[in-house]
Protein backbone atom coordinates (compact mmCIF):
# COMPACT_ATOMS: atom_id res chain seq x y z
CA UNK A 1 0.00 0.00 0.00
CA UNK A 2 1.32 3.44 -0.94
CA UNK A 3 1.58 5.85 1.99
CA UNK A 4 0.61 9.49 1.88
CA UNK A 5 4.14 10.49 2.94
CA UNK A 6 5.61 8.63 -0.04
CA UNK A 7 3.26 10.27 -2.53
CA UNK A 8 3.82 13.68 -0.95
CA UNK A 9 7.61 13.19 -1.07
CA UNK A 10 7.50 12.22 -4.73
CA UNK A 11 5.25 15.18 -5.63
CA UNK A 12 7.35 17.70 -3.67
CA UNK A 13 10.65 16.29 -5.03
CA UNK A 14 9.34 16.40 -8.58
CA UNK A 15 7.98 19.93 -8.14
CA UNK A 16 11.27 21.28 -6.72
CA UNK A 17 13.30 19.59 -9.46
CA UNK A 18 11.07 21.02 -12.20
CA UNK A 19 11.24 24.51 -10.66
CA UNK A 20 15.03 24.43 -10.50
CA UNK A 21 15.27 23.05 -14.05
CA UNK A 22 12.91 25.74 -15.39
CA UNK A 23 14.87 28.49 -13.62
CA UNK A 24 18.19 27.32 -15.03
CA UNK A 25 16.63 26.89 -18.47
CA UNK A 26 15.20 30.41 -18.38
CA UNK A 27 18.59 31.96 -17.54
CA UNK A 28 20.36 29.97 -20.27
CA UNK A 29 17.69 30.75 -22.89
CA UNK A 30 17.75 34.47 -22.08
CA UNK A 31 21.52 34.64 -22.44
CA UNK A 32 21.51 32.58 -25.62
CA UNK A 33 18.78 34.70 -27.23
CA UNK A 34 20.64 37.93 -26.36
CA UNK A 35 23.67 36.52 -28.09
CA UNK A 36 21.67 35.61 -31.20
CA UNK A 37 22.29 31.89 -30.76
CA UNK A 38 20.67 29.51 -33.20
CA UNK A 39 17.21 28.33 -31.95
CA UNK A 40 18.30 24.72 -32.47
CA UNK A 41 21.07 25.14 -29.90
CA UNK A 42 18.59 26.64 -27.44
CA UNK A 43 16.24 23.68 -27.95
CA UNK A 44 19.13 21.23 -27.46
CA UNK A 45 20.06 22.90 -24.17
CA UNK A 46 16.45 22.74 -22.99
CA UNK A 47 16.28 19.05 -23.92
CA UNK A 48 19.50 18.29 -22.03
CA UNK A 49 18.15 20.07 -18.96
CA UNK A 50 14.92 18.04 -19.18
CA UNK A 51 16.89 14.78 -19.35
CA UNK A 52 18.86 15.78 -16.27
CA UNK A 53 15.64 16.71 -14.45
CA UNK A 54 14.06 13.35 -15.32
CA UNK A 55 17.14 11.53 -14.00
CA UNK A 56 16.96 13.49 -10.75
CA UNK A 57 13.23 12.73 -10.43
CA UNK A 58 13.81 9.01 -11.03
CA UNK A 59 16.57 9.02 -8.40
CA UNK A 60 14.25 10.74 -5.91
CA UNK A 61 11.48 8.23 -6.60
CA UNK A 62 13.84 5.25 -6.23
CA UNK A 63 15.16 6.64 -2.96
CA UNK A 64 11.72 7.37 -1.53
CA UNK A 65 10.26 3.99 -2.47
CA UNK A 66 13.19 2.14 -0.97
CA UNK A 67 14.07 0.45 -4.25
CA UNK A 68 17.53 1.94 -3.98
CA UNK A 69 19.37 2.63 -0.77
CA UNK A 70 20.66 6.14 -0.24
CA UNK A 71 24.22 4.89 -0.35
CA UNK A 72 23.67 3.23 -3.73
CA UNK A 73 21.89 6.29 -5.14
CA UNK A 74 24.57 8.69 -3.92
CA UNK A 75 27.36 6.40 -5.14
CA UNK A 76 25.87 5.98 -8.60
CA UNK A 77 25.08 9.71 -8.85
CA UNK A 78 28.59 10.64 -7.74
CA UNK A 79 30.31 8.26 -10.14
CA UNK A 80 28.03 9.37 -12.98
CA UNK A 81 28.62 13.05 -12.26
CA UNK A 82 32.38 12.52 -12.06
CA UNK A 83 32.46 10.60 -15.33
CA UNK A 84 30.33 13.19 -17.12
CA UNK A 85 32.31 16.14 -15.75
CA UNK A 86 35.65 14.62 -16.72
CA UNK A 87 34.42 13.65 -20.18
CA UNK A 88 32.84 17.03 -20.84
CA UNK A 89 35.29 19.28 -18.99
CA UNK A 90 36.33 21.35 -22.02
CA UNK A 91 32.83 21.44 -23.47
CA UNK A 92 31.30 22.54 -20.17
CA UNK A 93 34.02 25.17 -19.76
CA UNK A 94 33.24 26.56 -23.21
CA UNK A 95 29.49 26.52 -22.62
CA UNK A 96 29.75 28.24 -19.24
CA UNK A 97 32.16 30.82 -20.67
CA UNK A 98 29.75 31.41 -23.56
CA UNK A 99 26.80 31.88 -21.21
CA UNK A 100 28.75 34.34 -19.08
CA UNK A 101 30.00 36.31 -22.11
CA UNK A 102 26.49 36.44 -23.58
CA UNK A 103 24.97 37.47 -20.27
CA UNK A 104 27.57 40.21 -19.79
CA UNK A 105 26.95 41.44 -23.35
CA UNK A 106 30.66 41.50 -24.19
CA UNK A 107 30.16 40.50 -27.81
CA UNK A 108 27.20 40.49 -30.19
CA UNK A 109 26.77 39.51 -33.82
CA UNK A 110 28.43 41.93 -36.24
CA UNK A 111 30.75 43.39 -33.59
CA UNK A 112 34.29 44.11 -34.75
CA UNK A 113 36.60 42.33 -32.33
CA UNK A 114 40.28 41.62 -31.91
CA UNK A 115 41.68 38.58 -30.13
CA UNK A 116 45.43 38.13 -30.34
CA UNK A 117 46.37 38.35 -34.01
CA UNK A 118 42.77 37.75 -35.13
CA UNK A 119 40.74 40.82 -36.03
CA UNK A 120 37.39 40.76 -37.74
CA UNK A 121 33.61 40.72 -37.55
CA UNK A 122 31.65 38.30 -35.33
CA UNK A 123 29.51 36.23 -37.71
CA UNK A 124 28.32 33.46 -35.39
CA UNK A 125 27.93 33.08 -31.64
CA UNK A 126 27.46 29.55 -30.41
CA UNK A 127 27.46 28.01 -26.96
CA UNK A 128 30.91 26.44 -27.42
CA UNK A 129 32.68 28.80 -29.83
CA UNK A 130 32.57 32.11 -31.66
CA UNK A 131 33.20 32.58 -35.38
CA UNK A 132 35.08 35.67 -36.52
CA UNK A 133 35.36 36.58 -40.20
CA UNK A 134 38.71 38.23 -40.72
CA UNK A 135 39.44 40.96 -43.25
CA UNK A 136 41.14 38.34 -45.45
CA UNK A 137 37.81 36.49 -45.70
CA UNK A 138 38.94 33.56 -43.59
CA UNK A 139 36.85 32.51 -40.64
CA UNK A 140 38.49 31.92 -37.27
CA UNK A 141 36.62 29.68 -34.83
CA UNK A 142 37.68 30.44 -31.26
CA UNK A 143 36.48 28.55 -28.21
CA UNK A 144 34.49 30.65 -25.77
CA UNK A 145 36.73 29.72 -22.84
CA UNK A 146 39.71 31.22 -24.68
CA UNK A 147 37.75 34.38 -25.55
CA UNK A 148 36.51 34.74 -21.98
CA UNK A 149 40.08 34.40 -20.69
CA UNK A 150 40.93 37.32 -22.97
CA UNK A 151 42.22 39.71 -23.72
CA UNK A 152 39.53 40.50 -26.29
CA UNK A 153 39.10 43.97 -27.73
CA UNK A 154 35.60 44.86 -28.93
CA UNK A 155 35.97 47.88 -31.25
CA UNK A 156 32.24 48.32 -31.89
CA UNK A 157 30.76 47.91 -28.41
CA UNK A 158 32.47 50.63 -26.42
CA UNK A 159 29.30 52.70 -26.00
CA UNK A 160 27.07 49.68 -25.24
CA UNK A 161 29.43 48.25 -22.62
CA UNK A 162 30.21 51.67 -21.10
CA UNK A 163 26.48 52.34 -20.69
CA UNK A 164 25.75 48.92 -19.21
CA UNK A 165 28.55 49.06 -16.64
CA UNK A 166 28.52 52.84 -16.06
CA UNK A 167 32.10 53.29 -17.30
CA UNK A 168 33.12 56.90 -17.94
C-alpha positions as CSV (number, residue, x, y, z in Angstrom):
1,X,0.0,0.0,0.0
2,X,1.3,3.4,-0.9
3,X,1.6,5.9,2.0
4,X,0.6,9.5,1.9
5,X,4.1,10.5,2.9
6,X,5.6,8.6,0.0
7,X,3.3,10.3,-2.5
8,X,3.8,13.7,-0.9
9,X,7.6,13.2,-1.1
10,X,7.5,12.2,-4.7
11,X,5.2,15.2,-5.6
12,X,7.4,17.7,-3.7
13,X,10.7,16.3,-5.0
14,X,9.3,16.4,-8.6
15,X,8.0,19.9,-8.1
16,X,11.3,21.3,-6.7
17,X,13.3,19.6,-9.5
18,X,11.1,21.0,-12.2
19,X,11.2,24.5,-10.7
20,X,15.0,24.4,-10.5
21,X,15.3,23.1,-14.1
22,X,12.9,25.7,-15.4
23,X,14.9,28.5,-13.6
24,X,18.2,27.3,-15.0
25,X,16.6,26.9,-18.5
26,X,15.2,30.4,-18.4
27,X,18.6,32.0,-17.5
28,X,20.4,30.0,-20.3
29,X,17.7,30.7,-22.9
30,X,17.7,34.5,-22.1
31,X,21.5,34.6,-22.4
32,X,21.5,32.6,-25.6
33,X,18.8,34.7,-27.2
34,X,20.6,37.9,-26.4
35,X,23.7,36.5,-28.1
36,X,21.7,35.6,-31.2
37,X,22.3,31.9,-30.8
38,X,20.7,29.5,-33.2
39,X,17.2,28.3,-31.9
40,X,18.3,24.7,-32.5
41,X,21.1,25.1,-29.9
42,X,18.6,26.6,-27.4
43,X,16.2,23.7,-28.0
44,X,19.1,21.2,-27.5
45,X,20.1,22.9,-24.2
46,X,16.4,22.7,-23.0
47,X,16.3,19.1,-23.9
48,X,19.5,18.3,-22.0
49,X,18.2,20.1,-19.0
50,X,14.9,18.0,-19.2
51,X,16.9,14.8,-19.4
52,X,18.9,15.8,-16.3
53,X,15.6,16.7,-14.5
54,X,14.1,13.4,-15.3
55,X,17.1,11.5,-14.0
56,X,17.0,13.5,-10.7
57,X,13.2,12.7,-10.4
58,X,13.8,9.0,-11.0
59,X,16.6,9.0,-8.4
60,X,14.2,10.7,-5.9
61,X,11.5,8.2,-6.6
62,X,13.8,5.3,-6.2
63,X,15.2,6.6,-3.0
64,X,11.7,7.4,-1.5
65,X,10.3,4.0,-2.5
66,X,13.2,2.1,-1.0
67,X,14.1,0.5,-4.2
68,X,17.5,1.9,-4.0
69,X,19.4,2.6,-0.8
70,X,20.7,6.1,-0.2
71,X,24.2,4.9,-0.4
72,X,23.7,3.2,-3.7
73,X,21.9,6.3,-5.1
74,X,24.6,8.7,-3.9
75,X,27.4,6.4,-5.1
76,X,25.9,6.0,-8.6
77,X,25.1,9.7,-8.9
78,X,28.6,10.6,-7.7
79,X,30.3,8.3,-10.1
80,X,28.0,9.4,-13.0
81,X,28.6,13.1,-12.3
82,X,32.4,12.5,-12.1
83,X,32.5,10.6,-15.3
84,X,30.3,13.2,-17.1
85,X,32.3,16.1,-15.7
86,X,35.7,14.6,-16.7
87,X,34.4,13.6,-20.2
88,X,32.8,17.0,-20.8
89,X,35.3,19.3,-19.0
90,X,36.3,21.4,-22.0
91,X,32.8,21.4,-23.5
92,X,31.3,22.5,-20.2
93,X,34.0,25.2,-19.8
94,X,33.2,26.6,-23.2
95,X,29.5,26.5,-22.6
96,X,29.7,28.2,-19.2
97,X,32.2,30.8,-20.7
98,X,29.8,31.4,-23.6
99,X,26.8,31.9,-21.2
100,X,28.8,34.3,-19.1
101,X,30.0,36.3,-22.1
102,X,26.5,36.4,-23.6
103,X,25.0,37.5,-20.3
104,X,27.6,40.2,-19.8
105,X,26.9,41.4,-23.4
106,X,30.7,41.5,-24.2
107,X,30.2,40.5,-27.8
108,X,27.2,40.5,-30.2
109,X,26.8,39.5,-33.8
110,X,28.4,41.9,-36.2
111,X,30.8,43.4,-33.6
112,X,34.3,44.1,-34.7
113,X,36.6,42.3,-32.3
114,X,40.3,41.6,-31.9
115,X,41.7,38.6,-30.1
116,X,45.4,38.1,-30.3
117,X,46.4,38.3,-34.0
118,X,42.8,37.8,-35.1
119,X,40.7,40.8,-36.0
120,X,37.4,40.8,-37.7
121,X,33.6,40.7,-37.5
122,X,31.6,38.3,-35.3
123,X,29.5,36.2,-37.7
124,X,28.3,33.5,-35.4
125,X,27.9,33.1,-31.6
126,X,27.5,29.5,-30.4
127,X,27.5,28.0,-27.0
128,X,30.9,26.4,-27.4
129,X,32.7,28.8,-29.8
130,X,32.6,32.1,-31.7
131,X,33.2,32.6,-35.4
132,X,35.1,35.7,-36.5
133,X,35.4,36.6,-40.2
134,X,38.7,38.2,-40.7
135,X,39.4,41.0,-43.3
136,X,41.1,38.3,-45.4
137,X,37.8,36.5,-45.7
138,X,38.9,33.6,-43.6
139,X,36.8,32.5,-40.6
140,X,38.5,31.9,-37.3
141,X,36.6,29.7,-34.8
142,X,37.7,30.4,-31.3
143,X,36.5,28.5,-28.2
144,X,34.5,30.6,-25.8
145,X,36.7,29.7,-22.8
146,X,39.7,31.2,-24.7
147,X,37.8,34.4,-25.6
148,X,36.5,34.7,-22.0
149,X,40.1,34.4,-20.7
150,X,40.9,37.3,-23.0
151,X,42.2,39.7,-23.7
152,X,39.5,40.5,-26.3
153,X,39.1,44.0,-27.7
154,X,35.6,44.9,-28.9
155,X,36.0,47.9,-31.2
156,X,32.2,48.3,-31.9
157,X,30.8,47.9,-28.4
158,X,32.5,50.6,-26.4
159,X,29.3,52.7,-26.0
160,X,27.1,49.7,-25.2
161,X,29.4,48.3,-22.6
162,X,30.2,51.7,-21.1
163,X,26.5,52.3,-20.7
164,X,25.7,48.9,-19.2
165,X,28.5,49.1,-16.6
166,X,28.5,52.8,-16.1
167,X,32.1,53.3,-17.3
168,X,33.1,56.9,-17.9
